[in-house]
Amino acid sequence: MSEVRVFLSGCMGRMGRVITEMCAEYDDTVIVAGSDVVENPNSTFPIYKDPMDCKEEVDVIIDFSHVSAFAKITEFAEKRNIPIVMCTTGLSDEQKTELEALSKKVGVFYSGNMSLGINVLIKLVREAAAKLYPDFDIELVEEHHNKKLDAPSGTALMIADAMNESVDNQLEYVYERQSKRQKREKKELGIHSIRGGNIVGEHKVMFIGGEEILTISHSAQTRNVFGRGAVAAAKFMLGKGPGMYDMQAMLG
Ligand SMILES: NC(=O)c1ccc[n+]([C@@H]2O[C@H](COP(=O)([O-])OP(=O)(O)OC[C@H]3O[C@@H](n4cnc5c(N)ncnc54)[C@H](O)[C@@H]3O)[C@@H](O)[C@H]2O)c1
């Protein structure tokens, strides 16, 4: 198989650098160009401020950037007819709707978390919520590094949405308990964000019954876990036509 030619959006960020190092080690993927607001004269590939200036042939786009890059990178995917692996979190509801619309024209892989472990956790909490709610209260705690911009994490919302789906969308998300001075209601799903140091990503779901507590948690040890998932998704998207794809689709 020939090399998958990747365009890396947000190439100068933490995840961008992880992907750059990974692709340098792999024989079957090569980064042909990238985009970022930050420059790097020593980069091994051209970095564009506007992806539409890219002159290189591209098979797949990987985006680990920022919501402010969304309009330009999705325009690039649409106009050049290139499948995109969208990993940036914190997208607005409007941007998610635009991503759905884009998926009618090109392949869109979208996941708030590219790790295998989290996607298994999602299956587990879906089942636990269906069995334990409403007898058990459900609370979700997520922890990330102090540079993270969005809260709660995209992964926390993925986990919350999966549980909510399994209980016919009865849950109401509560982010700030201090703003409502009243007793916890059954339908509440408390979501709590902790930010500090270099925490890569911790997610813990607690099912709290009167006499027992079930905790299901995941701990990302390094950012490589997301990088590996994103590169695998890029290979998976090679030659894929229009449609929405996710980790569940890739893992079969
Ligand atoms: N889906 C996942 O599994 C997963 C895993 C880790 C991180 N993320 C998400 O990926 C994104 C990037 O994470 P990170 O830790 O690398 O962040 P980061 O802040 O280190 O990197 C973001 C990069 O994007 C660039 N950028 C910002 N605005 C831009 C714009 N308008 N145009 C072009 N480039 C722009 C920045 O200069 C920076 O180099 C975040 O949204 C994060 O939450 C997702």
The ligand as an SDF file (V2000), in Angstrom:
LIG
                    3D

 44 48  0  0  0  0  0  0  0  0999 V2000
  -10.5160   13.6420   20.1730 N   0  0  0  0  0  0  0  0  0  0  0  0
   -9.5080   13.3500   21.0010 C   0  0  0  0  0  0  0  0  0  0  0  0
   -9.2250   12.1910   21.3230 O   0  0  0  0  0  0  0  0  0  0  0  0
   -8.6580   14.4620   21.5460 C   0  0  0  0  0  0  0  0  0  0  0  0
   -7.5140   14.2000   22.2990 C   0  0  0  0  0  0  0  0  0  0  0  0
   -6.7130   15.2490   22.7140 C   0  0  0  0  0  0  0  0  0  0  0  0
   -7.0760   16.5490   22.3930 C   0  0  0  0  0  0  0  0  0  0  0  0
   -8.2170   16.7840   21.7000 N   0  0  0  0  0  0  0  0  0  0  0  0
   -8.6140   18.1360   21.3020 C   0  0  0  0  0  0  0  0  0  0  0  0
   -7.8070   18.5400   20.2080 O   0  0  0  0  0  0  0  0  0  0  0  0
   -7.6250   19.9550   20.2530 C   0  0  0  0  0  0  0  0  0  0  0  0
   -6.1430   20.2820   20.2660 C   0  0  0  0  0  0  0  0  0  0  0  0
   -5.5520   19.7600   21.4510 O   0  0  0  0  0  0  0  0  0  0  0  0
   -4.0510   20.1080   21.8660 P   0  0  0  0  0  0  0  0  0  0  0  0
   -3.8690   19.5700   23.2540 O   0  0  0  0  0  0  0  0  0  0  0  0
   -3.1150   19.7060   20.7960 O   0  0  0  0  0  0  0  0  0  0  0  0
   -4.1540   21.7090   21.9330 O   0  0  0  0  0  0  0  0  0  0  0  0
   -3.0140   22.7670   21.6850 P   0  0  0  0  0  0  0  0  0  0  0  0
   -3.5630   24.0720   22.2010 O   0  0  0  0  0  0  0  0  0  0  0  0
   -1.7060   22.2980   22.2140 O   0  0  0  0  0  0  0  0  0  0  0  0
   -2.8820   22.8430   20.0990 O   0  0  0  0  0  0  0  0  0  0  0  0
   -3.8060   23.4840   19.2720 C   0  0  0  0  0  0  0  0  0  0  0  0
   -3.0600   24.0260   18.0570 C   0  0  0  0  0  0  0  0  0  0  0  0
   -4.0220   24.6220   17.1780 O   0  0  0  0  0  0  0  0  0  0  0  0
   -3.5260   25.8840   16.7660 C   0  0  0  0  0  0  0  0  0  0  0  0
   -4.6310   26.7910   16.4390 N   0  0  0  0  0  0  0  0  0  0  0  0
   -5.4210   27.4810   17.3060 C   0  0  0  0  0  0  0  0  0  0  0  0
   -6.3160   28.2310   16.6250 N   0  0  0  0  0  0  0  0  0  0  0  0
   -6.0900   27.9850   15.3210 C   0  0  0  0  0  0  0  0  0  0  0  0
   -6.6830   28.4790   14.1100 C   0  0  0  0  0  0  0  0  0  0  0  0
   -7.6990   29.3200   14.1340 N   0  0  0  0  0  0  0  0  0  0  0  0
   -6.1750   28.0320   12.9270 N   0  0  0  0  0  0  0  0  0  0  0  0
   -5.1420   27.1420   12.9020 C   0  0  0  0  0  0  0  0  0  0  0  0
   -4.5360   26.6550   14.0020 N   0  0  0  0  0  0  0  0  0  0  0  0
   -5.0110   27.0760   15.1950 C   0  0  0  0  0  0  0  0  0  0  0  0
   -2.7040   26.3970   17.9340 C   0  0  0  0  0  0  0  0  0  0  0  0
   -1.7730   27.3860   17.5120 O   0  0  0  0  0  0  0  0  0  0  0  0
   -2.0480   25.1180   18.4140 C   0  0  0  0  0  0  0  0  0  0  0  0
   -0.8030   24.8960   17.7650 O   0  0  0  0  0  0  0  0  0  0  0  0
   -8.4000   20.4130   21.4910 C   0  0  0  0  0  0  0  0  0  0  0  0
   -9.7080   20.7840   21.1030 O   0  0  0  0  0  0  0  0  0  0  0  0
   -8.4300   19.1840   22.3630 C   0  0  0  0  0  0  0  0  0  0  0  0
   -9.4870   19.1990   23.2990 O   0  0  0  0  0  0  0  0  0  0  0  0
   -9.0040   15.7760   21.2530 C   0  0  0  0  0  0  0  0  0  0  0  0
  1  2  1  0
  2  3  2  0
  2  4  1  0
  4  5  1  0
  4 44  2  0
  5  6  2  0
  6  7  1  0
  7  8  2  0
  8  9  1  0
  8 44  1  0
  9 10  1  0
  9 42  1  0
 10 11  1  0
 11 12  1  0
 11 40  1  0
 12 13  1  0
 13 14  1  0
 14 15  2  0
 14 16  1  0
 14 17  1  0
 17 18  1  0
 18 19  2  0
 18 20  1  0
 18 21  1  0
 21 22  1  0
 22 23  1  0
 23 24  1  0
 23 38  1  0
 24 25  1  0
 25 26  1  0
 25 36  1  0
 26 27  1  0
 26 35  1  0
 27 28  2  0
 28 29  1  0
 29 30  1  0
 29 35  2  0
 30 31  1  0
 30 32  2  0
 32 33  1  0
 33 34  2  0
 34 35  1  0
 36 37  1  0
 36 38  1  0
 38 39  1  0
 40 41  1  0
 40 42  1  0
 42 43  1  0
M  CHG  2   8   1  16  -1
M  END
$$$$
